[in-house]
Amino acid sequence: MRLLVGSDAKQHRMLQYLAGTALLYATFLGLLYDEQVFILGGTLHGLAVYTLSGLALFYLLIRASGRLGLSFHTLAALQGVFGITCNMWSYSITGPLRGATLMGLMVVVVFCTFALRPRQTMLLTFAGLLGMGGTMWWQEAHDPLRFPPGVEAVTFIMMAACSLSVTILTGEMTRLRARLKAKQERLEQALERIRTMATTDELTALPNRRHMNEMLAHEEGRAPRALPTCVALIDIDFFKGINDRHGHAAGDAVLRGFARAARAMLREGDLLARWGGEEFLLMLPDTAVADAGALLDAMRARVAALALPGIELERRVSFSAGLCARHAMESFNDAINRADKALYAAKSGGRDRVAVA
Ligand SMILES: Nc1nc2c(ncn2[C@@H]2O[C@H](COP(=O)(O)OP(=O)(O)OP(=O)(O)O)[C@@H](O)[C@H]2O)c(=O)[nH]1
């Protein structure tokens, strides 16, 4: 099947339309053969060969469209023109039921609205009317008995009125579809923005507490691995002093700088979130507590070297952390409580250190 239709989604769609058109042509040709409503029997075989060859050619063109650089629009327009010529031919050779073949022009227009712009569809309709009008005029001039001029003129006017109305209506539908698509895109963008806002801390761009809680619940549901998940509560030291002496904006810059520096040291799968104020929670899945401690020490060194443009702090930025490895079956809530106690110990032990629970 893949060999027949390829793997490109756009090509699939074009081949689906082609298959729909082929079904229509086959039904139509079959009816003409069965009902014997045609008059010039010999040319019906010619029409059948022309139609089948055209369909085969379009199948090949669609399959090779990538290599040939043929766009969806061009292929649809070419198929539209081909449909019009089939219509002209079948109209010329069909007997009294030939009026029914005119419906084919409407089908061509509707098919093309999926691929063409309204103005292009209108052009195709004019081409169809020109082709069919020319065919009618030629037939009534050469075979007025079978194609009475009055009947042909009325038929043409009705066909023109119907196909123009269909073109206008389908054009309106195309515009509506485009508006709906644009609206849907805007909604998707808004939803993405809301999703980001709901899970991200605006100041530091780190995941927020809500997102961290979701990730902890997810982690709690996972099967235990060889190494535990470590959690660390991190709190910037003497942060109130930074705010008081240098202003809130400087405090914000410290929080952003810390987030940037700390985040740069994490592996994929680790998560650092702003837990509240100047406090952060770090989750390190599948990590030995000694490795988590080493990471936090390296993080302290990096944060200590933090350069904050335009801000002259009297002491380097430091943080204290309470670290613990979650026991098997222990809830993250309990593990975080233990880490909190360890953080308290780190603070009362002099700050700028990591205490392990
Ligand atoms: N600039 C800024 N300050 C914040 C923010 N959130 C909380 N704070 C401030 O952080 C300060 C926290 O101070 P404390 O809890 O007393 O802690 P500390 O001064 O860091 O002292 P230790 O933690 O004991 O070292 C308070 O002054 C809060 O107003 C924020 O988003 N931006």
The ligand as a Tripos MOL2 file, in Angstrom:
@<TRIPOS>MOLECULE
LIG
   32    34     1     0     0
SMALL
NO_CHARGES

@<TRIPOS>ATOM
      1 N1         13.0830   40.8790   45.2100 N.pl3     1 LIG1
      2 C1         12.2680   39.9150   45.5780 C.ar      1 LIG1
      3 N2         12.1720   39.5920   46.8740 N.ar      1 LIG1
      4 C2         11.3630   38.5820   47.2320 C.ar      1 LIG1
      5 C3         10.6130   37.8670   46.3140 C.ar      1 LIG1
      6 N3          9.9050   36.9250   47.0040 N.ar      1 LIG1
      7 C4         10.2130   37.0510   48.2820 C.ar      1 LIG1
      8 N4         11.1010   38.0530   48.4650 N.ar      1 LIG1
      9 C5         11.7090   38.5360   49.6700 C.3       1 LIG1
     10 O1         12.5930   37.5520   50.2040 O.3       1 LIG1
     11 C6         12.8560   37.8900   51.5400 C.3       1 LIG1
     12 C7         13.0130   36.6180   52.3320 C.3       1 LIG1
     13 O2         13.6330   36.9430   53.4830 O.3       1 LIG1
     14 P1         13.8220   35.9810   54.7130 P.3       1 LIG1
     15 O3         12.8210   34.8600   54.6040 O.co2     1 LIG1
     16 O4         13.8140   36.8000   55.9660 O.co2     1 LIG1
     17 O5         15.1890   35.3140   54.4890 O.3       1 LIG1
     18 P2         16.6840   35.8400   54.2990 P.3       1 LIG1
     19 O6         16.8360   37.3160   54.4360 O.co2     1 LIG1
     20 O7         17.1070   35.2730   52.9790 O.co2     1 LIG1
     21 O8         17.4010   35.1430   55.4560 O.3       1 LIG1
     22 P3         17.8820   33.6720   55.5580 P.3       1 LIG1
     23 O9         17.0020   32.8530   54.6630 O.co2     1 LIG1
     24 O10        17.6920   33.3000   56.9740 O.co2     1 LIG1
     25 O11        19.2670   33.6620   55.1100 O.co2     1 LIG1
     26 C8         11.7120   38.7430   51.9900 C.3       1 LIG1
     27 O12        12.1860   40.0470   52.2150 O.3       1 LIG1
     28 C9         10.7630   38.7670   50.8000 C.3       1 LIG1
     29 O13        10.1240   40.0340   50.6280 O.3       1 LIG1
     30 C10        10.6940   38.2610   44.9420 C.ar      1 LIG1
     31 O14        10.0630   37.6960   44.0550 O.2       1 LIG1
     32 N5         11.5470   39.2650   44.6330 N.ar      1 LIG1
@<TRIPOS>BOND
     1     1     2 1
     2     2     3 ar
     3     2    32 ar
     4     3     4 ar
     5     4     5 ar
     6     4     8 ar
     7     5     6 ar
     8     5    30 ar
     9     6     7 ar
    10     7     8 ar
    11     8     9 1
    12     9    10 1
    13     9    28 1
    14    10    11 1
    15    11    12 1
    16    11    26 1
    17    12    13 1
    18    13    14 1
    19    14    15 2
    20    14    16 1
    21    14    17 1
    22    17    18 1
    23    18    19 2
    24    18    20 1
    25    18    21 1
    26    21    22 1
    27    22    23 2
    28    22    24 1
    29    22    25 1
    30    26    27 1
    31    26    28 1
    32    28    29 1
    33    30    31 2
    34    30    32 ar
@<TRIPOS>SUBSTRUCTURE
     1 LIG1         1 GROUP 0 **** ****
